[in-house]
Amino acid sequence: MKVLFVLTSHDQLGDTGKKTGFWIEEFAAPYYVMADAGVDVTLASPKGGQPPIDPKSSEPDAQTDATKRFNEDKALQEKLAHTHKLSEVKAEDYDAVFYPGGHGPLWDLTTDRDSISLIEAFSKQNKPVAAVCHGPAVLTHAKGANGEPLVKGKKVTGFTNTEEEAVQLTNVVPFLLEDKLKELGGVYSKGPDWGSYIVKDGLLLTGQNPGSSEEAAHELLKMLK
């Protein structure tokens, strides 16, 4: 089985002068769930090469078993430093696609033509599309076969307005993901802030926050089997 992970290439947190990128836990936890189950994982990003890591996800209070394992895993760090260019990967070569979050995707992957085409191709080929935390932002410009927003009428979740408020980025992000998914006709639901919460609707799988990433990966494995 082959799964494509798509990471952000964006490292600027709006106009704050601070850095962003992908959130380590949301990449590492699902990666190890997949790799430990024998899945062949390919990494891609819009620009290729090393995707930026959100510095906050390296802080002591953001550490989990998966991030600690990643910190010691030179082979995975090396693989991560050489992600494929998104324009060079094709949906037909993979069984599913997974989008980790972090704030970066809000700025680049959301409107990236290659990413949008890729999601639409996975959807057309009846293959799972999974995203966690801010990752579901990548779905907001994708269309279903009927030309309507892909999320319209679908059960979805993603980083909540109150979680965004808690990290004090409500006025920094280009849009609030919870509001955007609802606006597009998504049937949005959420669990308690920071708790693991995932939603599956057919072959679309979304997770609410960093703590949902491992559960989402286990669910994706089940969908693949």
Secondary structure, 3 states (H helix, E strand, C coil): CEEEEECCCCCECCCCCCECCECHHHHHHHHHHHHHCCCEEEEEECCCECCCECHHHHCHHHCCHHHHHHHHCHHHHHHHCCEEEHHHCCHHHCCEEEECCCCHHHCCCCCCHHHHHHHHHHHHCCCCEEEECCHHHHHCCCECCCCCECCCCCEECCCCHHHHHHCCCCCCCCCCHHHHHHHCCCEECCCCCCCCCEEEECCEEEECCHHHHHHHHHHHHHHHC
